[in-house]
Amino acid sequence: MRTTRRTFLTSATAIATSAMASTSHSASATLEGDILFAHQPVTLPIVDSAQRFQVRRIYCVGRNYAAHSREMGSDPDREPPFFFQKPTDAIQRVPRGVTVDHPYPPLTKNYHYEVELVAALGQGGRNIPVDQALKLVYAYGIGLDMTRRDLQRMMGDQKKPWELGKSFDKSAIVSDLHLASRTGHFTRGNIQLKVNGQIKQTSDLNKMIWSVAEQISNLSQYYELFAGDIIYSGTPENVGPVKPGDLMEGHIDGLYDISVRVV
């Protein structure tokens, strides 16, 4: 059979189309296959609601109260906001009215509490203006950014990342979430932590160097933010150690208190 340019092109097109169909079918089959090692999404209940908030990513703001910044050896008047992350499965939920057991983690001898306001986003975006940033906040909670301080300092001294000190199992303790539409936005109010009944940290949210709106705006310049992201907004001064048996009680005006026992 004599092959003309037309029959060659027709044949080539048919082969290409067949190959594309085969590739598409293969990709489709791959996408439709069983998911290996699937994990349940991390979710937090919404207070007084049947709905749950699926956590996508955890951001934390470092040294966001002037006195705490100084106690950590920094200059709050010169340092711009900086951020680090924790894995989503570091979440440990503390329901209302329940004292939750919190395991003392391995490989540390200096385990610190840091009580913080947590903002949960219901919208996302990039380069969010400060005056628009609070529109992204869907809900608020109270959290503890637990820290293996000795490991954090060791890694910092070696100019290495902080993950060993900050990003470990159950290091992101948090309450259920309160809808911002009900609480309003938190720009002031007492934030406090007690250990074994004694006040260890106490301050006002208006003493944050960078407000929640400013945190969101600044963070959105580095990352595209999405609904499901949560932000730990920094801790006041007087962070300190806990040991097994200690009871931590966190408070922020307008949210329910959390109670956590180190075991």
MIMAR-129487 format. One line per field, with one value per atom (N, C-alpha, C, CB): residue number from 0; residue in one letter; atom name; x, y, z. Coordinates in steps of 0.05 Angstrom, whole numbers. Glycine has a CB too. Example, Ala and Ser with C-alpha at 12.3 -4.5 7.8 and 13.67 -1.06 7.14 Angstrom:
<torses>
num (0 0 0 0 1 1 1 1)
residu (A A A A S S S S)
atome (N CA C CB N CA C CB)
east (264 246 264 226 257 273 258 282)
north (-114 -90 -66 -89 -45 -21 1 -12)
up (156 156 156 181 142 143 157 114)
</torses>
This chain:
<torses>
num (0 0 0 0 1 1 1 1 2 2 2 2 3 3 3 3 4 4 4 4 5 5 5 5 6 6 6 6 7 7 7 7 8 8 8 8 9 9 9 9 10 10 10 10 11 11 11 11 12 12 12 12 13 13 13 13 14 14 14 14 15 15 15 15 16 16 16 16 17 17 17 17 18 18 18 18 19 19 19 19 20 20 20 20 21 21 21 21 22 22 22 22 23 23 23 23 24 24 24 24 25 25 25 25 26 26 26 26 27 27 27 27 28 28 28 28 29 29 29 29 30 30 30 30 31 31 31 31 32 32 32 32 33 33 33 33 34 34 34 34 35 35 35 35 36 36 36 36 37 37 37 37 38 38 38 38 39 39 39 39 40 40 40 40 41 41 41 41 42 42 42 42 43 43 43 43 44 44 44 44 45 45 45 45 46 46 46 46 47 47 47 47 48 48 48 48 49 49 49 49 50 50 50 50 51 51 51 51 52 52 52 52 53 53 53 53 54 54 54 54 55 55 55 55 56 56 56 56 57 57 57 57 58 58 58 58 59 59 59 59 60 60 60 60 61 61 61 61 62 62 62 62 63 63 63 63 64 64 64 64 65 65 65 65 66 66 66 66 67 67 67 67 68 68 68 68 69 69 69 69 70 70 70 70 71 71 71 71 72 72 72 72 73 73 73 73 74 74 74 74 75 75 75 75 76 76 76 76 77 77 77 77 78 78 78 78 79 79 79 79 80 80 80 80 81 81 81 81 82 82 82 82 83 83 83 83 84 84 84 84 85 85 85 85 86 86 86 86 87 87 87 87 88 88 88 88 89 89 89 89 90 90 90 90 91 91 91 91 92 92 92 92 93 93 93 93 94 94 94 94 95 95 95 95 96 96 96 96 97 97 97 97 98 98 98 98 99 99 99 99 100 100 100 100 101 101 101 101 102 102 102 102 103 103 103 103 104 104 104 104 105 105 105 105 106 106 106 106 107 107 107 107 108 108 108 108 109 109 109 109 110 110 110 110 111 111 111 111 112 112 112 112 113 113 113 113 114 114 114 114 115 115 115 115 116 116 116 116 117 117 117 117 118 118 118 118 119 119 119 119 120 120 120 120 121 121 121 121 122 122 122 122 123 123 123 123 124 124 124 124 125 125 125 125 126 126 126 126 127 127 127 127 128 128 128 128 129 129 129 129 130 130 130 130 131 131 131 131 132 132 132 132 133 133 133 133 134 134 134 134 135 135 135 135 136 136 136 136 137 137 137 137 138 138 138 138 139 139 139 139 140 140 140 140 141 141 141 141 142 142 142 142 143 143 143 143 144 144 144 144 145 145 145 145 146 146 146 146 147 147 147 147 148 148 148 148 149 149 149 149 150 150 150 150 151 151 151 151 152 152 152 152 153 153 153 153 154 154 154 154 155 155 155 155 156 156 156 156 157 157 157 157 158 158 158 158 159 159 159 159 160 160 160 160 161 161 161 161 162 162 162 162 163 163 163 163 164 164 164 164 165 165 165 165 166 166 166 166 167 167 167 167 168 168 168 168 169 169 169 169 170 170 170 170 171 171 171 171 172 172 172 172 173 173 173 173 174 174 174 174 175 175 175 175 176 176 176 176 177 177 177 177 178 178 178 178 179 179 179 179 180 180 180 180 181 181 181 181 182 182 182 182 183 183 183 183 184 184 184 184 185 185 185 185 186 186 186 186 187 187 187 187 188 188 188 188 189 189 189 189 190 190 190 190 191 191 191 191 192 192 192 192 193 193 193 193 194 194 194 194 195 195 195 195 196 196 196 196 197 197 197 197 198 198 198 198 199 199 199 199 200 200 200 200 201 201 201 201 202 202 202 202 203 203 203 203 204 204 204 204 205 205 205 205 206 206 206 206 207 207 207 207 208 208 208 208 209 209 209 209 210 210 210 210 211 211 211 211 212 212 212 212 213 213 213 213 214 214 214 214 215 215 215 215 216 216 216 216 217 217 217 217 218 218 218 218 219 219 219 219 220 220 220 220 221 221 221 221 222 222 222 222 223 223 223 223 224 224 224 224 225 225 225 225 226 226 226 226 227 227 227 227 228 228 228 228 229 229 229 229 230 230 230 230 231 231 231 231 232 232 232 232 233 233 233 233 234 234 234 234 235 235 235 235 236 236 236 236 237 237 237 237 238 238 238 238 239 239 239 239 240 240 240 240 241 241 241 241 242 242 242 242 243 243 243 243 244 244 244 244 245 245 245 245 246 246 246 246 247 247 247 247 248 248 248 248 249 249 249 249 250 250 250 250 251 251 251 251 252 252 252 252 253 253 253 253 254 254 254 254 255 255 255 255 256 256 256 256 257 257 257 257 258 258 258 258 259 259 259 259 260 260 260 260 261 261 261 261 262 262 262 262)
residu (M M M M R R R R T T T T T T T T R R R R R R R R T T T T F F F F L L L L T T T T S S S S A A A A T T T T A A A A I I I I A A A A T T T T S S S S A A A A M M M M A A A A S S S S T T T T S S S S H H H H S S S S A A A A S S S S A A A A T T T T L L L L E E E E G G G G D D D D I I I I L L L L F F F F A A A A H H H H Q Q Q Q P P P P V V V V T T T T L L L L P P P P I I I I V V V V D D D D S S S S A A A A Q Q Q Q R R R R F F F F Q Q Q Q V V V V R R R R R R R R I I I I Y Y Y Y C C C C V V V V G G G G R R R R N N N N Y Y Y Y A A A A A A A A H H H H S S S S R R R R E E E E M M M M G G G G S S S S D D D D P P P P D D D D R R R R E E E E P P P P P P P P F F F F F F F F F F F F Q Q Q Q K K K K P P P P T T T T D D D D A A A A I I I I Q Q Q Q R R R R V V V V P P P P R R R R G G G G V V V V T T T T V V V V D D D D H H H H P P P P Y Y Y Y P P P P P P P P L L L L T T T T K K K K N N N N Y Y Y Y H H H H Y Y Y Y E E E E V V V V E E E E L L L L V V V V A A A A A A A A L L L L G G G G Q Q Q Q G G G G G G G G R R R R N N N N I I I I P P P P V V V V D D D D Q Q Q Q A A A A L L L L K K K K L L L L V V V V Y Y Y Y A A A A Y Y Y Y G G G G I I I I G G G G L L L L D D D D M M M M T T T T R R R R R R R R D D D D L L L L Q Q Q Q R R R R M M M M M M M M G G G G D D D D Q Q Q Q K K K K K K K K P P P P W W W W E E E E L L L L G G G G K K K K S S S S F F F F D D D D K K K K S S S S A A A A I I I I V V V V S S S S D D D D L L L L H H H H L L L L A A A A S S S S R R R R T T T T G G G G H H H H F F F F T T T T R R R R G G G G N N N N I I I I Q Q Q Q L L L L K K K K V V V V N N N N G G G G Q Q Q Q I I I I K K K K Q Q Q Q T T T T S S S S D D D D L L L L N N N N K K K K M M M M I I I I W W W W S S S S V V V V A A A A E E E E Q Q Q Q I I I I S S S S N N N N L L L L S S S S Q Q Q Q Y Y Y Y Y Y Y Y E E E E L L L L F F F F A A A A G G G G D D D D I I I I I I I I Y Y Y Y S S S S G G G G T T T T P P P P E E E E N N N N V V V V G G G G P P P P V V V V K K K K P P P P G G G G D D D D L L L L M M M M E E E E G G G G H H H H I I I I D D D D G G G G L L L L Y Y Y Y D D D D I I I I S S S S V V V V R R R R V V V V V V V V)
atome (N CA C CB N CA C CB N CA C CB N CA C CB N CA C CB N CA C CB N CA C CB N CA C CB N CA C CB N CA C CB N CA C CB N CA C CB N CA C CB N CA C CB N CA C CB N CA C CB N CA C CB N CA C CB N CA C CB N CA C CB N CA C CB N CA C CB N CA C CB N CA C CB N CA C CB N CA C CB N CA C CB N CA C CB N CA C CB N CA C CB N CA C CB N CA C CB N CA C CB N CA C CB N CA C CB N CA C CB N CA C CB N CA C CB N CA C CB N CA C CB N CA C CB N CA C CB N CA C CB N CA C CB N CA C CB N CA C CB N CA C CB N CA C CB N CA C CB N CA C CB N CA C CB N CA C CB N CA C CB N CA C CB N CA C CB N CA C CB N CA C CB N CA C CB N CA C CB N CA C CB N CA C CB N CA C CB N CA C CB N CA C CB N CA C CB N CA C CB N CA C CB N CA C CB N CA C CB N CA C CB N CA C CB N CA C CB N CA C CB N CA C CB N CA C CB N CA C CB N CA C CB N CA C CB N CA C CB N CA C CB N CA C CB N CA C CB N CA C CB N CA C CB N CA C CB N CA C CB N CA C CB N CA C CB N CA C CB N CA C CB N CA C CB N CA C CB N CA C CB N CA C CB N CA C CB N CA C CB N CA C CB N CA C CB N CA C CB N CA C CB N CA C CB N CA C CB N CA C CB N CA C CB N CA C CB N CA C CB N CA C CB N CA C CB N CA C CB N CA C CB N CA C CB N CA C CB N CA C CB N CA C CB N CA C CB N CA C CB N CA C CB N CA C CB N CA C CB N CA C CB N CA C CB N CA C CB N CA C CB N CA C CB N CA C CB N CA C CB N CA C CB N CA C CB N CA C CB N CA C CB N CA C CB N CA C CB N CA C CB N CA C CB N CA C CB N CA C CB N CA C CB N CA C CB N CA C CB N CA C CB N CA C CB N CA C CB N CA C CB N CA C CB N CA C CB N CA C CB N CA C CB N CA C CB N CA C CB N CA C CB N CA C CB N CA C CB N CA C CB N CA C CB N CA C CB N CA C CB N CA C CB N CA C CB N CA C CB N CA C CB N CA C CB N CA C CB N CA C CB N CA C CB N CA C CB N CA C CB N CA C CB N CA C CB N CA C CB N CA C CB N CA C CB N CA C CB N CA C CB N CA C CB N CA C CB N CA C CB N CA C CB N CA C CB N CA C CB N CA C CB N CA C CB N CA C CB N CA C CB N CA C CB N CA C CB N CA C CB N CA C CB N CA C CB N CA C CB N CA C CB N CA C CB N CA C CB N CA C CB N CA C CB N CA C CB N CA C CB N CA C CB N CA C CB N CA C CB N CA C CB N CA C CB N CA C CB N CA C CB N CA C CB N CA C CB N CA C CB N CA C CB N CA C CB N CA C CB N CA C CB N CA C CB N CA C CB N CA C CB N CA C CB N CA C CB N CA C CB N CA C CB N CA C CB N CA C CB N CA C CB N CA C CB N CA C CB N CA C CB N CA C CB N CA C CB N CA C CB N CA C CB N CA C CB N CA C CB N CA C CB N CA C CB N CA C CB N CA C CB N CA C CB N CA C CB N CA C CB N CA C CB N CA C CB N CA C CB N CA C CB N CA C CB N CA C CB N CA C CB N CA C CB N CA C CB N CA C CB N CA C CB N CA C CB N CA C CB N CA C CB N CA C CB N CA C CB N CA C CB N CA C CB N CA C CB N CA C CB N CA C CB N CA C CB N CA C CB N CA C CB N CA C CB N CA C CB N CA C CB)
east (17 0 18 -19 12 28 19 25 40 34 38 53 17 18 22 -8 29 33 7 42 -16 -42 -47 -65 -42 -47 -28 -46 -3 17 8 45 0 -9 -34 -14 -52 -76 -69 -96 -51 -42 -28 -23 -10 4 -15 25 -34 -54 -70 -73 -77 -92 -75 -101 -49 -32 -29 -4 -25 -21 -46 -15 -69 -95 -99 -118 -91 -93 -75 -87 -50 -31 -41 -4 -52 -62 -86 -71 -103 -125 -116 -144 -95 -84 -72 -63 -56 -44 -65 -25 -86 -107 -121 -127 -126 -139 -122 -146 -95 -77 -77 -49 -75 -75 -101 -71 -123 -150 -151 -172 -140 -141 -124 -130 -101 -84 -99 -58 -112 -126 -150 -135 -161 -185 -178 -203 -152 -144 -146 -115 -141 -142 -119 -139 -125 -105 -90 -118 -64 -48 -43 -22 -44 -37 -53 -7 -78 -96 -98 -123 -100 -103 -128 -78 -140 -163 -154 -178 -170 -163 -164 -182 -148 -149 -170 -121 -189 -211 -215 -237 -227 -234 -263 -216 -278 -306 -309 -319 -332 -340 -358 -355 -353 -369 -398 -358 -416 -445 -454 -454 -441 -447 -441 -432 -454 -449 -426 -474 -417 -396 -368 -398 -350 -322 -304 -313 -282 -263 -240 -254 -235 -212 -187 -218 -167 -142 -124 -127 -116 -99 -69 -106 -63 -35 -34 -21 -13 -9 15 -4 9 31 33 25 57 62 79 76 72 87 106 68 131 152 155 178 159 167 150 196 124 105 95 81 106 102 129 87 131 157 172 153 159 173 183 154 167 176 199 153 198 220 246 213 244 268 278 263 260 269 282 246 276 288 312 267 321 346 343 365 319 315 307 294 308 300 273 322 251 225 221 204 238 235 248 246 263 278 271 307 259 255 228 257 227 201 188 205 163 151 164 120 166 176 158 205 159 139 154 118 142 150 124 169 127 104 106 100 83 80 64 67 69 53 24 65 6 -23 -29 -39 -16 -23 -10 -15 2 12 -11 34 -34 -58 -65 -82 -69 -82 -106 -62 -129 -154 -160 -177 -169 -178 -207 -160 -226 -255 -261 -273 -284 -293 -298 -318 -288 -294 -279 -322 -260 -245 -216 -249 -203 -174 -162 -166 -145 -134 -105 -133 -99 -71 -53 -71 -31 -12 15 -8 25 49 74 52 91 117 134 131 144 157 185 159 196 223 245 226 268 293 294 298 280 282 282 258 296 296 287 324 277 268 244 291 220 196 179 180 174 161 133 178 116 90 92 70 73 70 40 88 25 -3 -7 -18 -27 -30 -59 -12 -66 -91 -87 -99 -107 -106 -127 -109 -120 -139 -142 -129 -167 -172 -184 -192 -173 -181 -203 -157 -223 -244 -242 -271 -222 -216 -186 -230 -177 -148 -141 -137 -117 -108 -79 -124 -69 -42 -42 -26 -21 -17 -42 -8 -52 -77 -71 -89 -85 -81 -89 -98 -76 -82 -111 -64 -122 -150 -171 -155 -162 -180 -175 -177 -153 -143 -163 -117 -176 -194 -218 -203 -224 -246 -240 -251 -215 -207 -212 -178 -214 -215 -243 -207 -245 -271 -277 -272 -256 -260 -235 -269 -238 -215 -215 -216 -191 -188 -165 -183 -161 -137 -119 -146 -94 -75 -50 -67 -36 -9 11 -9 31 53 74 64 73 92 119 81 140 167 188 174 203 227 249 235 250 267 297 263 305 334 341 340 323 328 326 309 307 305 330 281 340 364 389 369 391 413 414 412 391 390 395 363 385 390 420 374 433 462 478 471 467 481 472 477 455 445 429 468 414 398 368 405 350 321 311 305 288 277 260 261 256 235 236 237 260 263 251 292 253 243 214 259 203 176 156 177 165 147 147 154 132 132 103 152 100 73 60 75 35 18 29 13 46 58 40 85 18 -1 -28 -6 -28 -52 -72 -45 -98 -117 -145 -117 -161 -189 -206 -199 -231 -250 -252 -279 -263 -262 -288 -256 -286 -308 -311 -304 -335 -340 -335 -369 -319 -313 -339 -293 -359 -384 -399 -402 -392 -404 -387 -411 -360 -342 -332 -318 -334 -319 -290 -324 -274 -246 -231 -235 -210 -195 -171 -185 -175 -154 -144 -163 -159 -151 -165 -159 -156 -167 -145 -187 -150 -130 -124 -140 -98 -88 -71 -72 -75 -63 -58 -80 -37 -32 -25 -10 -38 -32 -19 -57 0 11 8 42 -7 -13 -25 13 -43 -57 -43 -64 -18 -3 -1 26 -6 -4 25 -16 31 58 60 66 40 39 13 41 15 -8 -1 -19 -19 -15 -42 7 -40 -64 -58 -72 -79 -75 -67 -100 -73 -65 -36 -81 -21 8 23 18 8 21 35 1 60 74 60 104 52 38 11 54 -10 -38 -44 -58 -66 -74 -77 -101 -89 -91 -64 -107 -45 -18 -4 -2 -8 4 -6 -3 -32 -44 -33 -75 -33 -23 6 -26 22 51 55 66 41 44 36 27 15 5 24 -22 45 65 85 81 87 105 91 118 66 51 23 48 12 -16 -31 -23 -49 -64 -90 -70 -100 -125 -143 -118 -169 -188 -177 -217 -178 -167 -140 -165 -127 -102 -108 -86 -91 -93 -67 -101 -69 -45 -44 -46 -22 -16 -2 2 -14 -6 15 -30 30 51 44 60 64 59 71 72 59 70 95 49 107 131 126 143 148 148 141 129 150 149 166 157 160 175 170 170 184 183 159 208 151 133 144 104 134 143 118 162 121 98 85 107 58 42 32 58 45 37 11 59 -6 -31 -29 -55 -34 -33 -62 -17 -68 -95 -92 -111 -103 -101 -127 -93 -124 -147 -143 -153 -164 -166 -195 -159 -197 -224 -241 -222 -265 -284 -283 -278 -264 -262 -263 -235 -270 -270 -241 -287 -237 -210 -203 -209 -178 -168 -152 -151 -154 -140 -125 -161 -99 -82 -62 -66 -61 -43 -20 -58 4 28 31 54 34 37 61 11)
north (-24 0 25 0 44 68 87 81 97 115 144 110 159 187 204 196 230 248 250 276 249 252 227 255 203 179 176 153 186 185 203 194 228 247 237 274 225 214 192 203 174 152 162 133 182 193 206 214 221 233 213 250 191 169 157 148 153 141 160 135 186 206 207 233 208 209 185 211 161 137 137 112 148 149 168 158 191 211 199 236 184 172 151 159 136 116 129 99 151 165 177 187 189 201 179 215 156 134 125 111 123 114 133 111 160 180 179 208 176 174 150 173 128 103 107 79 121 126 143 139 164 182 169 207 149 136 112 127 106 82 87 74 66 67 86 40 102 119 103 145 102 87 104 78 91 103 128 109 128 151 158 146 184 194 211 211 210 227 257 219 275 303 313 320 333 344 366 356 363 382 391 369 415 426 433 450 427 435 465 421 474 502 502 513 520 521 526 544 511 513 509 541 490 484 455 503 444 416 416 403 439 441 437 467 429 426 441 396 451 467 449 493 445 428 445 414 437 452 445 447 465 461 464 480 486 492 508 508 505 519 538 499 564 584 595 607 601 613 638 592 659 684 684 708 690 690 717 681 717 741 765 748 763 783 801 771 797 815 826 801 853 866 853 895 849 838 810 839 794 767 767 750 786 789 795 810 813 819 796 843 781 758 736 747 736 717 728 708 753 764 780 743 789 804 833 791 850 878 882 896 885 887 912 886 933 958 956 980 935 933 908 934 889 863 862 840 857 853 826 854 822 796 773 796 750 726 703 720 682 660 633 662 614 586 569 576 544 526 502 518 491 465 447 467 420 402 402 374 399 399 378 394 355 334 338 307 362 369 379 391 383 393 374 397 385 370 387 364 377 392 390 381 413 414 423 433 405 412 429 387 443 459 441 475 449 436 409 431 403 378 384 361 369 370 348 367 356 337 330 350 304 295 302 265 314 322 308 353 291 276 293 254 290 303 291 301 307 296 285 316 268 257 277 233 272 286 315 283 322 349 349 366 368 372 400 367 415 442 448 463 439 439 463 413 481 507 510 529 525 533 561 534 566 593 595 597 611 614 635 623 630 647 648 638 671 674 660 704 644 630 641 599 649 659 638 686 631 611 624 589 620 634 619 638 635 624 632 632 649 658 660 685 663 665 687 638 686 705 712 730 729 739 769 731 779 808 822 820 813 823 850 803 872 897 894 919 909 907 913 926 933 941 921 968 900 880 853 877 851 825 811 829 826 813 800 833 808 795 765 809 758 730 713 728 725 709 699 726 672 659 654 633 648 640 645 611 643 646 624 674 618 599 607 571 592 596 572 600 576 554 556 553 534 533 524 514 540 532 520 557 493 480 477 452 481 484 468 514 452 439 460 412 477 501 494 518 473 466 458 444 444 436 460 414 478 502 519 518 522 539 525 545 499 485 488 455 485 487 516 478 535 563 570 581 560 564 553 552 532 519 530 489 551 563 543 575 526 506 511 478 500 505 496 491 506 502 477 526 462 441 423 424 415 397 409 389 435 449 456 473 460 470 451 495 434 420 390 424 383 355 347 350 322 312 327 282 336 349 375 330 388 413 437 417 433 455 449 457 456 452 475 452 468 489 481 493 502 498 494 523 488 490 519 479 523 550 565 548 591 609 626 626 627 643 672 639 685 713 730 721 720 734 737 720 720 721 735 693 731 742 770 724 777 801 794 824 814 809 817 825 802 806 825 778 849 869 877 894 869 874 853 903 852 833 817 814 808 793 766 790 760 733 724 734 699 690 660 698 652 623 618 613 599 590 562 590 557 531 523 530 502 493 515 482 531 552 578 543 580 605 618 599 644 658 660 687 651 651 672 624 673 693 709 679 735 752 778 758 785 809 817 804 836 844 840 874 831 827 852 816 876 900 906 924 889 892 876 883 862 849 870 833 865 883 885 874 862 861 849 843 865 856 832 879 819 796 805 785 829 839 843 865 854 858 831 876 812 786 773 767 774 762 777 764 803 818 812 848 811 805 777 810 758 730 725 712 739 735 745 749 759 767 744 792 726 703 678 697 675 651 659 631 643 646 632 633 647 637 624 659 605 591 588 563 584 576 550 573 549 526 531 503 552 560 571 580 565 577 590 556 611 627 629 655 620 625 652 601 670 699 709 715 691 699 699 727 698 694 717 668 724 744 734 753 752 745 724 770 716 697 668 706 660 632 617 627 591 576 546 586 530 501 489 489 466 448 420 448 404 376 359 373 332 315 320 285 321 326 355 320 373 401 405 419 424 431 459 429 461 487 495 485 521 531 558 536 558 581 597 573 623 641 664 652 670 695 705 690 730 742 737 772 726 721 693 740 677 649 631 644 605 587 580 562 576 569 540 572 535 508 497 507 471 458 434 450 433 413 403 423 377 366 351 346 357 345 317 362 297 269 256 252)
up (0 0 0 24 -18 -20 2 -49 16 38 28 62 29 21 47 6 43 66 82 56 67 81 99 61 87 103 126 85 122 143 167 133 160 180 195 168 179 191 211 170 202 219 244 203 240 263 283 253 272 290 306 274 292 306 328 286 322 342 366 330 360 381 398 370 385 399 417 380 406 422 446 404 441 463 485 453 476 496 511 481 497 511 531 490 522 540 565 525 560 583 601 573 589 604 621 586 608 622 645 603 640 660 684 649 678 699 715 687 700 713 731 692 721 737 762 720 759 782 803 774 793 811 825 796 811 822 839 800 841 856 886 849 901 930 940 943 960 972 993 985 991 1010 1035 997 1058 1083 1088 1084 1082 1086 1115 1073 1121 1148 1150 1157 1173 1178 1179 1204 1168 1170 1199 1152 1205 1232 1233 1240 1251 1252 1281 1242 1284 1310 1310 1317 1332 1333 1335 1357 1325 1329 1353 1303 1372 1396 1390 1415 1403 1400 1371 1410 1357 1330 1324 1310 1305 1296 1275 1285 1267 1247 1258 1231 1241 1249 1229 1251 1239 1223 1216 1238 1190 1182 1180 1155 1195 1197 1173 1223 1158 1135 1142 1112 1155 1162 1187 1138 1203 1228 1225 1252 1228 1229 1257 1209 1265 1292 1289 1311 1304 1304 1327 1306 1322 1343 1356 1332 1382 1397 1390 1391 1396 1389 1412 1375 1435 1458 1465 1483 1470 1474 1497 1479 1520 1544 1539 1568 1525 1518 1498 1506 1479 1460 1475 1439 1494 1510 1526 1528 1538 1555 1538 1570 1511 1493 1479 1472 1487 1477 1451 1473 1444 1420 1426 1402 1405 1407 1394 1395 1409 1397 1380 1418 1384 1369 1342 1385 1337 1311 1295 1317 1308 1295 1281 1315 1255 1241 1249 1210 1243 1251 1236 1246 1250 1236 1244 1243 1227 1230 1228 1208 1241 1237 1236 1261 1229 1226 1244 1197 1250 1263 1244 1292 1245 1229 1239 1229 1220 1227 1248 1202 1247 1266 1294 1256 1298 1324 1342 1322 1331 1346 1368 1327 1392 1414 1424 1438 1420 1427 1457 1411 1468 1495 1496 1512 1500 1501 1526 1501 1525 1548 1572 1540 1595 1620 1624 1622 1608 1610 1615 1584 1633 1637 1620 1667 1601 1582 1590 1553 1588 1594 1571 1600 1577 1556 1562 1555 1543 1549 1548 1529 1569 1569 1547 1597 1528 1504 1510 1483 1493 1497 1491 1480 1501 1494 1502 1465 1523 1534 1564 1524 1576 1604 1612 1616 1592 1596 1578 1591 1588 1571 1579 1575 1560 1566 1555 1555 1570 1561 1548 1585 1529 1517 1510 1492 1526 1521 1499 1547 1480 1457 1447 1434 1435 1420 1393 1416 1385 1359 1341 1363 1317 1297 1275 1285 1268 1248 1223 1259 1200 1176 1161 1158 1151 1135 1106 1146 1100 1073 1070 1066 1045 1041 1021 1031 1012 992 995 993 977 977 981 952 994 997 1007 970 1029 1041 1055 1061 1048 1062 1092 1049 1109 1138 1144 1154 1130 1136 1125 1124 1110 1101 1114 1071 1130 1140 1159 1154 1176 1196 1182 1216 1157 1143 1138 1117 1139 1134 1159 1126 1183 1207 1212 1231 1214 1217 1247 1202 1262 1290 1306 1292 1332 1351 1371 1365 1382 1404 1421 1393 1442 1460 1457 1490 1455 1450 1468 1422 1468 1481 1459 1506 1454 1436 1454 1420 1457 1475 1461 1483 1478 1467 1482 1466 1468 1481 1480 1466 1501 1500 1497 1524 1510 1508 1479 1527 1466 1438 1420 1429 1425 1408 1410 1417 1435 1438 1426 1468 1430 1418 1388 1426 1375 1346 1338 1336 1353 1346 1348 1365 1369 1373 1349 1399 1337 1315 1288 1316 1289 1264 1247 1247 1262 1249 1254 1259 1238 1242 1269 1220 1277 1304 1306 1312 1285 1286 1310 1261 1319 1341 1367 1346 1369 1393 1392 1398 1367 1364 1351 1349 1333 1315 1322 1286 1342 1351 1360 1374 1366 1372 1395 1379 1390 1410 1420 1433 1404 1412 1407 1398 1393 1387 1402 1356 1428 1444 1437 1475 1435 1427 1436 1397 1442 1449 1424 1464 1428 1406 1397 1414 1373 1361 1366 1332 1372 1376 1351 1402 1340 1316 1321 1307 1303 1305 1303 1284 1288 1285 1312 1265 1331 1358 1378 1368 1377 1397 1389 1401 1363 1354 1352 1373 1343 1339 1364 1315 1370 1395 1391 1406 1400 1399 1427 1384 1447 1475 1492 1483 1517 1536 1550 1522 1574 1589 1577 1618 1576 1569 1592 1541 1600 1626 1625 1650 1639 1644 1673 1625 1685 1712 1710 1730 1728 1732 1761 1723 1766 1793 1810 1807 1797 1811 1813 1838 1806 1808 1780 1819 1779 1754 1745 1757 1721 1710 1687 1699 1670 1649 1651 1621 1648 1647 1632 1676 1614 1598 1585 1576 1566 1551 1522 1558 1507 1478 1463 1467 1475 1461 1463 1473 1478 1480 1458 1507 1441 1418 1401 1401 1393 1376 1349 1372 1338 1312 1318 1292 1311 1315 1297 1309 1302 1285 1256 1295 1252 1225 1212 1224 1226 1215 1211 1235 1228 1225 1198 1248 1194 1170 1145 1171 1146 1123 1117 1128 1137 1133 1123 1159 1136 1129 1100 1147 1091 1063 1042 1060 1050 1031 1026 1041 1045 1042 1031 1069 1038 1031 1021 1055 1003 997 1020 969 1033 1055 1045 1075 1060 1052 1076 1040 1070 1091 1104 1080 1130 1144 1157 1125 1150 1163 1191 1146 1210 1236 1244 1258 1260 1267 1297 1254 1309 1337 1339 1350 1354 1351 1370 1355 1384 1401 1430 1393 1447 1476 1492 1486 1515 1533 1547 1554 1563 1578 1600 1590 1612 1634 1626 1656 1603 1595 1615 1565 1618 1637 1636 1665 1652 1649 1664 1659 1655 1669 1670 1655 1688 1691 1694 1715 1692 1696 1723 1694 1722 1746 1747 1770 1732 1733 1717 1721 1728 1715 1703 1736 1677 1663 1657 1637 1664 1659 1643 1685 1619 1601 1600 1574 1599 1599 1579 1627 1563 1548 1551 1517 1558 1562 1537 1567 1541 1519 1507 1497 1517 1508 1533 1492 1529 1552 1559 1547 1586 1595 1588 1626 1584 1578 1602 1552 1606 1629 1619 1651 1624 1613 1634 1588 1639 1658 1644 1678 1651 1640 1653 1644 1636 1647 1635 1641)
</torses>
